[in-house]
Amino acid sequence: MSESRPYYIAGQWKRSGARLEVFNPYNGEVVGTTSYATDADVEEAVVAAERAFEETRRLSSRERFEILMRVREGMERRRDEIIRLIVKEAGKPLTDATAEFERALLTVGTAAEEAKRVGGEAIPLDWAPAADNRFGITRRFPIGPVLGISPFNFPLNLAMHKLAPAIAAGNPIVLKPASKTPLVMLTMAEVIDEAGLPPGAVSIFPVPNEVAERMVQDERFKLLTFTGSSAVGWRLKQLAGQKRVLLELGGNAGVIVDASAPLEYAIQRLLPGSFSYAGQSCLSVQRIYAHRGIFETFVSDFVEAAKRLKVGDPMEPDTDLGPVVNERAAARIASWIEEAIAAGARVLTGGRHDGPLFEPTVLLDSPLTAKVCMEEAFAPLVVLFPFDDFRAAVREINRSYYGLQAGVFTRDLENAWIAFEELEVGGVIVNDVPTWRVDHMPYGGTKGSGLGREGPRYAIEEMTELKLRVINRTAWAEG
């Protein structure tokens, strides 16, 4: 049975006449309903955030830590409810939804710990005669009201990567969850409401895209943190004016499997790296470059393993792949595959879909100009290429517009160093897939994949201003 949830404006629960239905991607059933916030609601949230900043910026490290720990404890109490809602709302297989919940716990817990470490440093300044008897002290101060916009594919954890660091830094935050998956964070609003934040410190509500764009232009927000597509992210940056912008955008992650790689292990990791959550992750493996000496064996074993993956009901514990977000997305993926085939690509497995359920798909001989190579597929789709020279494979990965993370499977230390030094990405994962992430590490990309870094410590740095105080001891000495 579906339920109706209000949205959360500065400590108050509200509804409007602009009804928003949320559908299960697997079967099309209505998971629940909410409504879009009105323009008056948005204004109330922003005004309340400005007012709350006078309190949040004065919260002690201990108070911010305790608030976040209460949020974490509230999540634990509603664990099963939140996990099942992720499955239904996002179409994410139960095992993946459980993993997302666990990751979100780590995100919140880490942000709580980092709230106690928002510090600074002492800087010696007496490098020049004019600086004798002077020393500097730095400290980080909250930046002000934050606007967070989170995506549909990780409706809990990626939203908490915005909300938890904002609280830890002492900032109010207004969060817009994706309209396809708002119910998880509206449930979290109930948890946050009980955590003891000042009124107005957090507001969570969906709005149409045109309203979100007006919010991005609002100068009362001091920082925008956005996760989503590259096209939307860079447009929002243009609209953001002088405010600071943190962008976590798309990718078409590449992996190199060199001749020395542990092949069985590489394939074992590449399967979830390529196909988990039907490839709907900006880190999902899309291009694999395997050394020609092992290429034939790699292709055969990888394709056979992909054929064994189970596609179906995300609520079943043995399901490997659930649906893509909707049938429109499935049709778009199919058209990209058809384009690649017309240009000479071969489908080794997959390539078909039943409604929103798309088979794990492996392509060979695709031209580099095809969308499946150049763009972000956001699909259970991998393109395979052989290579002879490791540096040439690095150059091929670097041809991409994107630069989020890359993976390298090798036992050759020199190749591991070459990859780290030469790959134009935000993170190089050696002997694992680029999809691998733990939530306290610095995470973000280069080129078209974004600006800045997430991970609680690094997001807090983005959400604070570094201020310097210089002290001249001469005045005391002469006194």
TORBAVEX-162091 format. One record per residue (C-alpha): residue number from 1; residue in three letters; x, y, z. Coordinates in Angstrom, 1 decimal, decimal comma. Example, Ala and Ser with C-alpha at 12.3 -4.5 7.8 and 13.67 -1.06 7.14 Angstrom:
BEGIN
1:ALA:12,3:-4,5:7,8
2:SER:13,7:-1,1:7,1
This chain:
BEGIN
1:MET:0,0:0,0:0,0
2:SER:1,4:3,4:-0,9
3:GLU:1,5:6,3:1,6
4:SER:1,4:10,0:1,4
5:ARG:4,3:11,9:2,9
6:PRO:4,5:15,7:3,6
7:TYR:7,7:17,6:2,9
8:TYR:9,8:19,3:5,5
9:ILE:10,3:23,1:5,7
10:ALA:12,3:24,5:8,7
11:GLY:10,8:22,1:11,2
12:GLN:7,3:22,1:9,8
13:TRP:5,5:19,4:7,8
14:LYS:3,7:20,7:4,7
15:ARG:1,7:19,7:1,7
16:SER:0,7:21,4:-1,5
17:GLY:-1,8:20,9:-4,3
18:ALA:1,1:19,9:-6,7
19:ARG:0,9:16,2:-6,2
20:LEU:4,0:14,1:-6,9
21:GLU:3,6:10,3:-7,4
22:VAL:6,6:8,1:-6,9
23:PHE:6,7:4,8:-9,0
24:ASN:8,5:1,5:-8,5
25:PRO:10,8:1,2:-11,6
26:TYR:10,4:-2,6:-11,5
27:ASN:6,6:-2,9:-11,8
28:GLY:5,3:0,6:-12,2
29:GLU:3,3:0,5:-9,0
30:VAL:2,9:3,7:-6,9
31:VAL:5,3:3,5:-4,0
32:GLY:3,9:6,6:-2,4
33:THR:3,0:10,3:-2,9
34:THR:4,2:13,6:-1,8
35:SER:3,9:17,1:-3,3
36:TYR:6,2:19,8:-4,7
37:ALA:6,9:22,7:-2,4
38:THR:5,4:26,0:-3,3
39:ASP:7,3:29,2:-4,1
40:ALA:6,2:30,5:-0,6
41:ASP:7,6:27,3:1,0
42:VAL:10,9:27,8:-0,8
43:GLU:11,2:31,4:0,4
44:GLU:10,3:30,3:4,0
45:ALA:13,0:27,7:3,9
46:VAL:15,7:30,1:2,7
47:VAL:14,7:32,8:5,2
48:ALA:14,7:30,2:8,0
49:ALA:18,2:28,9:6,9
50:GLU:19,6:32,4:7,1
51:ARG:18,1:32,9:10,5
52:ALA:19,3:29,4:11,7
53:PHE:22,9:30,2:10,6
54:GLU:23,2:32,6:13,5
55:GLU:22,7:29,5:15,7
56:THR:24,4:26,7:13,7
57:ARG:27,6:28,6:13,3
58:ARG:27,9:28,9:17,1
59:LEU:27,2:25,3:17,9
60:SER:30,2:23,7:19,6
61:SER:32,0:20,8:18,0
62:ARG:30,5:18,6:20,7
63:GLU:27,0:19,7:19,9
64:ARG:27,4:19,1:16,2
65:PHE:28,9:15,7:16,9
66:GLU:26,0:14,7:19,2
67:ILE:23,4:15,9:16,7
68:LEU:24,9:13,8:14,0
69:MET:25,2:10,7:16,3
70:ARG:21,5:11,1:17,1
71:VAL:20,8:11,1:13,4
72:ARG:22,8:7,9:13,0
73:GLU:21,0:6,3:15,9
74:GLY:17,6:7,3:14,4
75:MET:18,6:5,7:11,1
76:GLU:19,5:2,5:12,8
77:ARG:16,1:2,3:14,5
78:ARG:14,4:2,6:11,1
79:ARG:16,9:0,5:9,2
80:ASP:14,5:-2,1:7,6
81:GLU:12,0:0,6:6,6
82:ILE:14,6:2,7:4,9
83:ILE:16,2:-0,2:3,1
84:ARG:12,9:-1,5:1,7
85:LEU:12,0:2,1:0,6
86:ILE:15,3:2,3:-1,3
87:VAL:14,4:-1,0:-3,1
88:LYS:10,9:0,1:-4,0
89:GLU:11,6:3,7:-4,9
90:ALA:14,9:3,3:-6,7
91:GLY:14,5:-0,3:-8,0
92:LYS:17,8:-1,2:-6,4
93:PRO:18,3:-4,9:-5,5
94:LEU:18,0:-5,6:-1,9
95:THR:21,7:-6,4:-1,4
96:ASP:22,7:-3,1:-3,0
97:ALA:20,1:-1,2:-1,0
98:THR:21,4:-2,7:2,2
99:ALA:25,0:-1,8:1,2
100:GLU:23,8:1,8:0,5
101:PHE:22,3:2,0:4,0
102:GLU:25,5:0,8:5,6
103:ARG:27,5:3,3:3,6
104:ALA:25,2:6,1:4,7
105:LEU:25,8:5,1:8,4
106:LEU:29,5:5,4:7,8
107:THR:29,0:8,8:6,1
108:VAL:27,0:10,2:9,0
109:GLY:29,3:8,7:11,6
110:THR:32,4:10,0:9,9
111:ALA:30,9:13,5:9,6
112:ALA:30,2:13,4:13,3
113:GLU:33,8:12,6:14,0
114:GLU:35,0:15,2:11,6
115:ALA:32,9:17,8:13,4
116:LYS:35,4:17,5:16,2
117:ARG:38,3:18,2:13,9
118:VAL:37,3:21,4:12,1
119:GLY:40,4:23,2:13,2
120:GLY:43,3:25,1:11,7
121:GLU:47,1:25,4:12,1
122:ALA:49,8:27,7:13,5
123:ILE:52,0:29,2:10,7
124:PRO:55,5:30,7:11,3
125:LEU:55,6:34,0:9,5
126:ASP:59,1:35,2:10,4
127:TRP:60,7:34,3:7,1
128:ALA:61,4:38,0:6,4
129:PRO:62,8:40,7:8,7
130:ALA:59,5:42,6:8,5
131:ALA:57,7:39,6:10,0
132:ASP:59,8:39,2:13,2
133:ASN:57,7:38,5:16,3
134:ARG:54,7:37,7:14,2
135:PHE:52,9:34,4:13,8
136:GLY:49,7:33,2:12,2
137:ILE:46,7:31,1:13,2
138:THR:44,2:29,7:10,8
139:ARG:40,7:28,5:11,6
140:ARG:37,8:27,3:9,4
141:PHE:34,4:29,1:9,7
142:PRO:31,0:27,9:8,4
143:ILE:30,3:29,4:5,0
144:GLY:26,5:29,9:5,4
145:PRO:23,3:28,4:4,0
146:VAL:24,0:25,5:1,6
147:LEU:21,8:24,3:-1,2
148:GLY:22,1:20,5:-1,9
149:ILE:20,7:18,8:-4,9
150:SER:20,9:15,0:-4,8
151:PRO:20,3:12,3:-7,5
152:PHE:17,9:9,3:-7,8
153:ASN:20,5:6,5:-8,0
154:PHE:21,7:6,7:-4,4
155:PRO:18,8:8,4:-2,8
156:LEU:20,1:8,0:0,8
157:ASN:23,9:8,0:0,8
158:LEU:24,6:10,7:-1,8
159:ALA:22,1:13,0:-0,1
160:MET:23,8:12,3:3,3
161:HIS:27,1:13,3:1,7
162:LYS:25,7:16,8:1,5
163:LEU:23,6:17,0:4,6
164:ALA:25,9:15,5:7,1
165:PRO:29,0:17,6:6,3
166:ALA:26,9:20,7:6,2
167:ILE:25,7:20,0:9,8
168:ALA:29,3:19,1:10,8
169:ALA:30,6:22,4:9,5
170:GLY:27,9:24,4:11,2
171:ASN:25,9:25,3:8,1
172:PRO:22,1:25,2:7,5
173:ILE:21,2:23,2:4,4
174:VAL:18,2:23,1:2,1
175:LEU:18,1:19,8:0,3
176:LYS:16,3:19,0:-2,9
177:PRO:16,1:15,2:-3,5
178:ALA:15,4:13,8:-6,9
179:SER:11,7:13,9:-7,9
180:LYS:12,0:10,2:-8,9
181:THR:13,1:9,2:-5,4
182:PRO:12,1:11,8:-2,7
183:LEU:10,6:9,5:-0,2
184:VAL:13,8:8,1:1,4
185:MET:15,0:11,6:2,4
186:LEU:11,5:12,7:3,5
187:THR:11,6:9,7:5,8
188:MET:15,1:10,8:6,9
189:ALA:13,6:14,3:7,6
190:GLU:11,6:12,6:10,4
191:VAL:14,9:11,3:11,8
192:ILE:16,6:14,7:11,5
193:ASP:13,7:16,5:13,1
194:GLU:14,3:14,5:16,3
195:ALA:18,0:15,1:16,4
196:GLY:17,9:18,6:18,1
197:LEU:18,9:21,0:15,3
198:PRO:17,9:24,6:15,5
199:PRO:14,6:25,3:13,5
200:GLY:15,5:26,1:9,9
201:ALA:18,8:24,3:10,0
202:VAL:17,5:21,6:7,6
203:SER:14,7:21,7:5,0
204:ILE:14,0:18,8:2,6
205:PHE:11,5:19,0:-0,2
206:PRO:11,2:18,3:-3,9
207:VAL:10,6:21,1:-6,5
208:PRO:10,4:21,1:-10,3
209:ASN:13,6:21,7:-12,1
210:GLU:12,8:25,3:-13,0
211:VAL:12,3:26,1:-9,4
212:ALA:15,6:24,4:-8,5
213:GLU:17,3:26,6:-11,1
214:ARG:15,9:29,8:-9,4
215:MET:17,2:28,5:-6,1
216:VAL:20,6:28,0:-7,6
217:GLN:20,6:31,7:-8,6
218:ASP:19,6:32,8:-5,1
219:GLU:22,5:34,8:-3,6
220:ARG:21,5:33,9:-0,1
221:PHE:22,9:30,4:-0,6
222:LYS:26,7:30,5:-0,2
223:LEU:27,4:27,1:-1,7
224:LEU:25,8:24,7:-4,1
225:THR:26,6:21,0:-3,9
226:PHE:25,1:19,0:-6,8
227:THR:25,4:15,4:-7,8
228:GLY:23,9:14,4:-11,2
229:SER:24,5:14,6:-14,9
230:SER:27,4:16,6:-16,4
231:ALA:25,0:18,6:-18,7
232:VAL:22,9:19,7:-15,8
233:GLY:25,8:20,3:-13,4
234:TRP:27,7:22,6:-15,7
235:ARG:24,5:24,5:-16,5
236:LEU:23,8:25,0:-12,8
237:LYS:27,4:26,3:-12,4
238:GLN:26,7:29,0:-15,0
239:LEU:23,6:30,0:-13,0
240:ALA:25,2:30,0:-9,6
241:GLY:26,9:33,4:-9,8
242:GLN:29,6:34,0:-7,2
243:LYS:28,7:31,3:-4,8
244:ARG:31,0:28,3:-4,3
245:VAL:30,0:25,2:-6,4
246:LEU:30,8:21,6:-5,6
247:LEU:29,9:19,3:-8,6
248:GLU:30,0:15,5:-8,6
249:LEU:29,1:14,6:-12,2
250:GLY:29,2:11,8:-14,7
251:GLY:31,7:9,4:-16,0
252:ASN:32,4:6,5:-18,4
253:ALA:34,9:4,7:-16,2
254:GLY:37,8:2,8:-17,8
255:VAL:39,7:-0,2:-16,5
256:ILE:43,0:-1,6:-17,7
257:VAL:43,7:-5,4:-17,2
258:ASP:47,4:-5,9:-18,0
259:ALA:49,2:-9,1:-18,8
260:SER:50,3:-9,6:-15,2
261:ALA:46,8:-9,2:-13,7
262:PRO:45,2:-11,8:-11,5
263:LEU:42,6:-12,6:-14,2
264:GLU:40,1:-14,6:-12,2
265:TYR:40,0:-12,0:-9,4
266:ALA:39,8:-9,2:-12,0
267:ILE:36,7:-10,8:-13,6
268:GLN:35,2:-11,4:-10,2
269:ARG:35,4:-7,7:-9,4
270:LEU:34,6:-6,4:-12,8
271:LEU:31,1:-8,1:-12,8
272:PRO:29,7:-6,0:-10,0
273:GLY:31,8:-3,0:-11,1
274:SER:30,1:-3,1:-14,5
275:PHE:26,6:-4,3:-13,8
276:SER:25,6:-3,5:-10,2
277:TYR:22,4:-1,5:-10,0
278:ALA:22,1:-2,0:-13,7
279:GLY:25,1:0,2:-14,3
280:GLN:23,3:3,3:-12,9
281:SER:26,3:4,7:-11,2
282:CYS:28,6:7,5:-12,4
283:LEU:31,5:5,1:-11,5
284:SER:30,2:2,1:-13,3
285:VAL:32,8:0,4:-15,5
286:GLN:32,0:1,1:-19,2
287:ARG:35,3:0,6:-21,0
288:ILE:37,7:-2,3:-20,4
289:TYR:41,1:-2,5:-22,0
290:ALA:42,7:-6,0:-21,6
291:HIS:46,2:-6,9:-22,8
292:ARG:46,2:-8,8:-26,1
293:GLY:48,1:-11,7:-24,6
294:ILE:45,2:-12,5:-22,3
295:PHE:42,4:-10,9:-24,3
296:GLU:40,8:-14,0:-25,7
297:THR:40,7:-15,8:-22,4
298:PHE:39,5:-12,6:-20,6
299:VAL:36,7:-12,0:-23,1
300:SER:35,5:-15,6:-23,0
301:ASP:35,5:-15,8:-19,2
302:PHE:34,0:-12,4:-18,6
303:VAL:31,1:-13,0:-21,1
304:GLU:30,3:-16,4:-19,6
305:ALA:30,2:-14,8:-16,1
306:ALA:28,0:-12,0:-17,3
307:LYS:25,5:-14,5:-18,8
308:ARG:25,0:-16,1:-15,3
309:LEU:23,9:-12,8:-13,6
310:LYS:20,2:-12,8:-12,6
311:VAL:18,0:-10,0:-13,8
312:GLY:14,7:-9,5:-12,1
313:ASP:12,7:-8,4:-9,0
314:PRO:15,0:-6,2:-6,9
315:MET:13,2:-7,4:-3,7
316:GLU:14,5:-11,0:-4,3
317:PRO:17,8:-11,5:-2,4
318:ASP:19,5:-13,4:-5,3
319:THR:18,8:-10,7:-7,9
320:ASP:21,9:-9,2:-9,4
321:LEU:20,4:-6,6:-11,6
322:GLY:17,1:-4,8:-11,2
323:PRO:15,5:-2,4:-13,6
324:VAL:16,9:0,8:-15,1
325:VAL:15,1:3,9:-13,9
326:ASN:12,3:3,7:-16,5
327:GLU:11,4:2,3:-19,9
328:ARG:12,5:5,5:-21,6
329:ALA:16,0:4,9:-20,3
330:ALA:15,9:1,4:-21,5
331:ALA:14,9:2,6:-25,0
332:ARG:17,7:5,1:-25,0
333:ILE:20,3:2,4:-24,1
334:ALA:18,9:0,1:-26,8
335:SER:19,3:2,9:-29,4
336:TRP:22,9:3,5:-28,4
337:ILE:23,6:-0,2:-28,8
338:GLU:22,0:-0,2:-32,3
339:GLU:24,1:2,8:-33,3
340:ALA:27,3:0,9:-32,3
341:ILE:26,2:-2,2:-34,1
342:ALA:25,5:-0,2:-37,3
343:ALA:29,1:1,1:-37,0
344:GLY:30,6:-2,4:-36,7
345:ALA:30,3:-3,4:-33,1
346:ARG:29,4:-6,9:-32,1
347:VAL:27,2:-7,9:-29,1
348:LEU:28,8:-10,8:-27,2
349:THR:25,9:-11,1:-24,7
350:GLY:22,8:-9,1:-23,8
351:GLY:21,6:-6,1:-25,8
352:ARG:17,9:-6,8:-25,1
353:HIS:15,4:-5,5:-22,6
354:ASP:12,0:-6,4:-21,3
355:GLY:10,5:-3,1:-20,3
356:PRO:12,9:-1,5:-17,8
357:LEU:14,8:-4,8:-17,3
358:PHE:18,0:-4,6:-19,4
359:GLU:20,3:-7,6:-19,8
360:PRO:24,0:-7,3:-18,9
361:THR:25,5:-6,3:-22,3
362:VAL:29,1:-6,7:-23,5
363:LEU:30,2:-5,2:-26,8
364:LEU:33,3:-5,8:-29,0
365:ASP:34,8:-3,9:-32,0
366:SER:32,8:-0,7:-31,2
367:PRO:34,2:2,4:-32,9
368:LEU:35,5:4,9:-30,5
369:THR:33,2:7,6:-31,8
370:ALA:30,1:5,6:-30,8
371:LYS:28,0:6,9:-27,9
372:VAL:28,7:3,7:-26,0
373:CYS:32,3:4,8:-25,9
374:MET:32,1:8,5:-25,8
375:GLU:29,2:9,3:-23,5
376:GLU:28,0:8,1:-20,1
377:ALA:25,9:5,0:-20,7
378:PHE:24,4:4,8:-17,2
379:ALA:23,5:1,2:-18,1
380:PRO:24,6:-2,4:-17,7
381:LEU:26,8:-2,0:-20,7
382:VAL:30,6:-2,6:-21,2
383:VAL:32,8:-2,2:-24,3
384:LEU:35,9:-4,3:-24,6
385:PHE:39,2:-3,4:-26,3
386:PRO:42,6:-5,2:-26,6
387:PHE:45,9:-3,3:-26,1
388:ASP:49,5:-4,0:-26,7
389:ASP:51,3:-1,2:-24,8
390:PHE:50,2:-0,1:-21,3
391:ARG:50,9:3,6:-21,9
392:ALA:48,7:3,4:-25,0
393:ALA:45,8:2,0:-22,9
394:VAL:46,3:4,9:-20,5
395:ARG:46,1:7,3:-23,4
396:GLU:42,9:5,7:-24,6
397:ILE:41,2:6,1:-21,2
398:ASN:42,3:9,7:-21,1
399:ARG:40,6:10,3:-24,5
400:SER:37,3:10,6:-22,5
401:TYR:35,6:13,9:-21,7
402:TYR:35,2:12,5:-18,2
403:GLY:37,7:11,9:-15,5
404:LEU:36,1:10,5:-12,3
405:GLN:37,9:7,3:-11,4
406:ALA:39,8:4,5:-13,2
407:GLY:40,8:0,9:-12,3
408:VAL:44,0:-0,9:-13,1
409:PHE:44,5:-4,6:-12,5
410:THR:48,3:-5,4:-12,4
411:ARG:51,0:-7,1:-10,5
412:ASP:53,5:-4,7:-12,2
413:LEU:54,5:-1,9:-9,8
414:GLU:55,8:0,2:-12,6
415:ASN:52,5:0,1:-14,4
416:ALA:50,7:1,0:-11,1
417:TRP:52,9:4,1:-10,8
418:ILE:52,4:5,0:-14,5
419:ALA:48,6:4,8:-14,1
420:PHE:48,7:6,9:-11,0
421:GLU:50,9:9,6:-12,6
422:GLU:49,3:9,7:-16,1
423:LEU:45,6:8,9:-15,8
424:GLU:43,5:12,1:-15,9
425:VAL:41,1:11,1:-13,2
426:GLY:40,3:12,0:-9,6
427:GLY:41,1:8,5:-8,3
428:VAL:43,1:5,5:-9,5
429:ILE:42,0:2,2:-7,9
430:VAL:44,8:-0,4:-8,3
431:ASN:43,7:-4,0:-8,4
432:ASP:40,0:-3,2:-8,1
433:VAL:37,3:-1,5:-10,1
434:PRO:36,7:2,3:-10,3
435:THR:33,3:1,7:-8,7
436:TRP:35,0:1,0:-5,4
437:ARG:34,5:3,7:-2,9
438:VAL:34,6:4,1:0,9
439:ASP:32,8:7,1:2,1
440:HIS:35,5:8,9:4,1
441:MET:38,0:9,0:1,2
442:PRO:38,3:12,1:-1,1
443:TYR:36,0:11,6:-4,0
444:GLY:35,5:13,6:-7,1
445:GLY:36,7:14,1:-10,7
446:THR:38,6:16,1:-13,2
447:LYS:37,6:17,4:-16,7
448:GLY:33,8:17,0:-17,3
449:SER:33,3:15,0:-14,1
450:GLY:33,1:17,9:-11,7
451:LEU:34,7:20,3:-9,3
452:GLY:35,9:19,7:-5,7
453:ARG:35,8:16,7:-3,5
454:GLU:33,3:14,9:-1,4
455:GLY:33,9:12,6:1,6
456:PRO:33,0:14,3:4,9
457:ARG:36,4:15,8:5,7
458:TYR:36,8:17,2:2,2
459:ALA:33,2:18,4:1,9
460:ILE:33,6:20,2:5,2
461:GLU:36,6:22,0:3,7
462:GLU:34,5:23,0:0,8
463:MET:31,7:24,2:3,1
464:THR:34,0:26,4:5,3
465:GLU:36,0:29,6:4,8
466:LEU:39,6:29,6:5,9
467:LYS:40,4:32,7:8,0
468:LEU:43,9:33,9:9,1
469:ARG:44,7:35,8:12,2
470:VAL:48,2:37,4:12,5
471:ILE:49,5:38,3:15,9
472:ASN:52,3:40,8:16,4
473:ARG:54,0:40,0:19,7
474:THR:56,0:43,3:19,5
475:ALA:53,1:45,3:21,0
476:TRP:53,1:43,1:24,1
477:ALA:56,9:43,2:24,4
478:GLU:56,9:47,0:24,2
479:GLY:54,1:47,3:26,6
